[in-house]
Amino acid sequence: MKILITGKKIELTDGIKGAVEDKLSKLDRYLHEDTEVKVTVSARKAKQKIEVTIIPINGPIIRAEDSEENLYAAIDVVYDKLNKQLRRYKNKLKGKYQAKGQESIRFQNIEDNAAEDKDGEFDIVIERHKKFDMKPMSPEEAVLQMELVGHDFYMFRNIDTDEISIVYRRETGGYGLIEHE
């Protein structure tokens, strides 16, 4: 597994990099050696935040994040979240992706936890299906539409690219734009 660590508004010391690599290297037994793991460490006031995105060769992206006053505690929480996600998704992903001979996630190394599977078991149920017409508009106009309907995000057809895009309200203030590459 390839771990890429970046920092935002924080200087990445060897101690921080070492702690992140030591903890996340425990996931190595679950992942293919070419799997990319992107780690972003950031600081904001008294909170330290770590975001980890596992990008398998094939299959779904797995992501976890946590904010704590102590960065090392946040690293532990994120590791636990990723470990739990891998166990939780084992059966669903194994049938779907491993049947095709793909080896991004090594399910044989993930222990079964029957008690947790029953508690954490989930069936994906789409409770609402909605269709709407998307007229071409600029991202700025989409933000205004989003504010008018009182949502946290808004999907629209970008007038400049003619692609589907999404604008969203950021937790830190301001807005974000998601576009297709």
N, C-alpha and C positions, 0 to 999 in steps of 0.2 A: 504494500500500500504506500502511496506517495502522499506525504503530509506537507501541505503548503501553508505556512503561517504568515499572516500579515497583521499589522497593527494600525489602529486608527486612534490618533490623539494619545498614543502611549508608546513609550520606547520599549521595544521587545528585548529584554535581557536574556542572557543565556539560561538563567534560572527559569524564566517563564517558558521559553522554547523547550527546555528540557522537561519541565513538568507536563506540558501539553503532549509532547512526543511520547513520554513514558506512559501516560495514561491512555492515550489513543492507540498506542502500539499494541495494547491488550486486545483491541478489536481486529488486529491483523489476522488472527486465526479464523475469523469469520469472512474476511474479504479477500478477493483476488489480489495478487501482488501489483497489478496495474491499475487498481482502483485509486481514484484521486480523492483526497480528503482535503477540503479547503477550510481553514480555520481563520477566523477574524477575531482579534482581541481588541477591545476598545474600552476607553475610560470616559466617564462623564460624571463630574462632581465626585460623590463618594461611592459611586457604583462602578464595578468592573463587569464588563460583559464579554461573553465568549459565544461565538456562533460557529457551528460545525456543520458542513454540508458534505455528505458522502455521495460522490458521483460514480456509480458503478459503470463498468464497461457497457453492460446491458441491464435494463431493468429500471426500477423507480429510484428517484433521488431520496435520500434519507437525510433529515435535517433536525437539529436540536439547538437550542440556545438557552442561556440563563444569565441573569444579572445578580450579582452579590456584592457585598462590601469587600469581601476577600476573593481575589481572583482564583486562588487555589480551590476554594470551596465551589466556585462556579464551574471549574474544570471537572470536579468530581460529580456534580449534579448533571452536567451535560453528558459525561461518560455513562452515568446510570440511565439517563433518558435514551441514549442511543442503544445501549444494551437491551433495555426493555423493548424498544421499538423492534429491534432485530428478532427478539424472541416472540413478540406479539404478532409480527407479520410473517413469521416462519411458514406457517401452513398455507396462508394465502399466496405468498410469493413463490413458495416451493412448487406448488402445482402449476402456477402460471409461467414462471420463468425457467425453473430447472428442467421442466419437461422438454424444453427446447434445446437442452444441452448447454445452456449458458452457465458459467461458473462465477458470476460476479459476487454472489453471496454464497458462502459455504455453509449450507444449512446443517450438514452432518455435525458441525462443531457447536451448534447452538443447542443447548439442553432444552428438553421439553419441560414445561412447568404447567401441569394440568390445572392446578388450582388457579394460577394466574390467567390461564387461557379462558377459564369460565368467567372470571371476574372481568377481565379485559377484553373478552370476546366481543366482536362487533361485526355486524353485518352492515354492509353499505346499503342504506335505504335512502333513495332520493325522494324526499317528501314533497317537493314542489318543483314543477317544471314550468318554465316561463319563456315565452317567445316575445320578441319585440322588434320593431323595425329600427334599423340603425342608419340614420341619415349621416352623410359625411360631415364632419365638423373638426375644428381645431382642438388641440388639447385644452386650451384656455376655455373654449366654449363648453367642452365636456366637464371641466371643473365646475363651471357655473350650473350646468344641468345637474351634476351630482349634488351640489349644495341645495338646489331647488327641491330635489326629491328626498333630501335628508339621509343619503346613504354614505358609507365610508369608501365606496369605490363606484366606478361607472365605466361600463364597456361601451366603446364607440368605434366607428370607422373613421380613421384618420384621413382628413381631407388631403394631406400632403402625400401620403404613401399609399392610400387606398387599402390599408391593412387594418385588421382589428387590433385595437389598443385598449389599455385600461389605465385610467387615472385613479389614484387612491389618496386618502388622507393619511399622512405619516404621524406616528405617535409623537414624534419630536417636534411636530409643527410643519407646516408646509404640505406640499403635495408631491406625489411620485407618479411616474409614467412608465408603464410596462409596454414594450413593443416586441414584436417578433424579429428575430435576427435574420 
